[in-house]
Amino acid sequence: MRGVGVALYSDNQAAYWTTNGGSAVADEPPLYYYMGSDTEFPVDAEVPLADIRRAAHEFMSNGTRPTCVQWARDARSSS
């Protein structure tokens, strides 16, 4: 286990946000199983699992994009 993960957040404006670890930790985009298929994420999207857990708890408590992690607008966002 690598001890890292990614989070993806979508808002009601069809914008998608991925966690941003601040620096590329992988040579290639990380591949995660998302919505039934393998999905590439930005090379700097991975953050420590402890941060992913904190973000999940924050989201479940208030339903908004968590503020405990850094985010970057994802290329999947509509214009």
URQUI-V993726 format. One record per run of one state. SS is the DSSP state (H for helix, E for strand, L for the rest). FROM is the first residue (numbers start at 1). LEN is the number of residues. If there is no record, write none. Layout:
{{SS/FROM/LEN} {SS/FROM/LEN}}
//
This chain:
{{L/1/3} {E/4/2} {L/6/2} {E/8/3} {L/11/5} {E/16/4} {L/20/11} {E/31/4} {L/35/2} {E/37/4} {L/41/6} {E/47/2} {H/49/14} {L/63/8} {E/71/3} {L/74/6}}
//
